[in-house]
Amino acid sequence: MHTFSIVARDVATGELGVAVQSHAFSVGSGVTWAEAGVGAVATQSFIDVSYGPLGLDLMRAGRSAPDALKGLLAADDGRDVRQVAMIDASGRVAAHTGAKCIPSAGDHVGVGYSVQANLMDNDNIWPAMAKAFEASRGDLAERMLAALDAAQAAGGDIRGMQSAAILVVKGISSGRPWQDKIFDLRVEDNPQPLVELRRLVTFQRANNLASEGDRFFEKKDDAAALKAYEAAEALLPDFAEMAFWHGVALVGTGKVDDALPVFARAYRLDPILRKLPPRLAKVGLLPDDPKVIERIVAAK
């Protein structure tokens, strides 16, 4: 996996993440590893995937990222062709670029992050990534994407582009790993993988907001739920289902009149959605009231 990547921790939230791009198919399937409350790993160059799970195991057991990486390198006869970076939940970070990684290759370890690259067009790639990450604003995902964009703008992988991935987890483990992933997205094969990755991140942001709305709804906090749904729809104004489920939420709070134009917007984007309200009424997701359902289906 000759590529460029970043591992990082958000000092405000504790979120941990890794992001990568390469001219290799499905780069995220081997390079990106992270676990909430534990750490993040990028393993690349002549890749040994075991650095990912073993690095997380060591950090989960209490080893710092530098100690974990040092131990794994000591046991690896192929260390000279490896490129690996690790960061732990305390923000301690370490990187290794083997002496036989294909040039241009190198890394930069900063406060709470590491950027690394190999088989690059030039040796300006990882400095550009570091500068972009430090200068960018926003959440961890946005800052890591800025680093990837900067790498590509500086020359990127000498072979071009093919795949990209981003993995961001919460700072504290819930004990349920499937709930701790904020972003877990891959572009397996695309001529513009970073453009596509940003599109997917926007979709995930919207879905995260919609899920937040669901949780507020369950807690009977209607105002917070509607605010989350509105924010989700604003991120994806051309995605019919986001509008549709926003409408369902409005009806759930008794705001049928407010919901009708939202349903109408959803139907303009995708007319097939008019078939759903009667089905939702049968399972209690909309009122089992024929007059209300008729108004929703007829919304224009």
Secondary structure by P-SEA (a helix, b strand, c coil): ccccccccccccccccccccccccccccccccccccccbbbbbccccccccaaaaaaaaaacccaaaaaaaaaaaccccccbbbbbbcccccbbbbbccccccccccccccccccccccccccaaaaaaaaaaaaccccaaaaaaaaaaaaaaaccccccccccbbbbbcccccccccccccccccccccccaaaaaaaaaaaaaaaaaaaaaaaaaaacaaaaaaaaaaaaaaaccccaaaaaaaaaaaaaacccccaaaaaaaaaaacccccccaaaaaaaccccccaaaaaaaaacc
